[in-house]
Amino acid sequence: MAEAIRVSALTKHYGQLQVLRGIDCAVADSEVVCVIGPSGSGKSTLLRCLNGLEAASSGQVLVHGVPVHDPATDLDQLRTEIGMVFQRFNLFPHKTVLENITLAPGVVRRLTASAARDRAELLLRKVGVLDKRDAYPNRLSGGQQQRVAIARALAMQPRIMLFDEPTSSLDPEMVGEVLAVMQTLGEEGMTMVVVTHEMAFARRVADRVLFLDQGQLVEEGTPADLFDQPQEARTQRFLSKVL
Amino acid sequence: MEPVLWFGWFRADIIAEYGELFWRGLGMTIGVTLICIVQGSLLGLLVGLARLADARHNPAKLLCRVLLRWPASIYVSFFRGTPLFVQILLIHFAVLPLLVNPVDGLIVAGDAARELKQNYGALVSGVLALTLNAGAYISEIFRAGIQSIDRGQIEAARSLGLSFPRTIYHVVLPQAFRRMLPPLGNNAIALLKDSSLISAIGLAELAYAARTVAGAYSRYWEPYLTISLMYWLLTLALAYGVRRLEIRYGRGDTR
């Protein structure tokens, strides 16, 4: 399988604070990788380094062979290939659901208004929020907002999707609807990197799980291996607390 | 004209006699205010953005600081830290003669300069001073408005591939504008009232009209009460307009 993402010797520090201490990992095309670990372990920072939202201190990230942290790279172009979904949804509050989704395809991809609209409605049907297309985000539940955010990212037809704790700010009864959309996406062959605390989701959907602790990639493996036979003491300690 | 007394003391005939002066003064006040609101807002937007300019890598990072942030800060500090009245005098009597001068004007010279100064000198100086002053205050409103937008909004837009300018235009400014409307409205009202200071350099606006009438008749209640009411009506109209805009741009607001 072709390689979608390759991370080599990636470090990140804020002043004295070392957040990532040399991460090496790779994600293949169509692979679903879940990143787990305690809070403050650097999971989100790693994810945000993948599309250049966070600048790396040293090391390299290649996305389909393009060096993300090279000043010569056109990050705007690269980001059209990488969708991202945030913990706090970050929908644009001054735009309707439909406008949220059609903005980037119209402005960046230069789609006509009707083409962007058709695509948006298709995606809204897919994530099950079509009936809210003309509502403003503040009228939607958290679960609906997050599904709209997923549709918004998909509207750029990215080759990779990044999820930064997509269910962490949801009420428990809404977690399922968002995870279901993500599972469908993974089954359709989308390359996905998911930072999550949903161990059941990771076990069910992930092809591979990475365990991060204190800025280091401690262990990685298939869900079966990592959850049932963790090799490292730190992994065992973490899993015993969350499972 | 026979004296016309209202309520036994208000000489309405004086106002009527100088009616045209008041109407023209009103037109001038409104015109100057509108021009300065528009120009001040554009200037304020540019300066506000300049004060926020930054880049990821050197040398662009250094250039942003030295060529954009520093000059913008000095400009804002000066125009907020000195009296508007002094700024008007400085611009009219010191800066303008430097730029527009029959002998060696830097921008306009010769007969054109003489004509311009004669007919429009006070207008040009007044509009320039008021615009520069308003731009400094408005830039702070823009800066605060832009900075108040959640970082997540910018990250979401950038992650969709929108460039920084497009993010500012499509995502940040529309949201910031909603929050900036009340302070911008206050600023517009202040500008309207401050335009009366330009009468000091001889621009025939409302306050100038009142002064002319007061000088001619040595009566003060009539002209100053009249223009007070006119200013009051204008500020009420402005406040109403701003409130309408707030309602219109309040869509999707969480409140």
Interface residues (C-beta under 8 A of the other chain):
Chain A: N51 L53 A55 P71 D76 Q77 R79 T80 I82 G83 M84 F86 R88 N90 L91 F92 P93 H94 K95 T96 L103 A104 V107 V108 Y136 P137 N138 A149 R152 A153 M156
Chain B: R56 H57 D150 G152 Q153 E155 A156 A157 R158 S159 L160 G161 L162 S163 R166 H170 V171 P174 Q175 R178 R251 G252 D253 T254
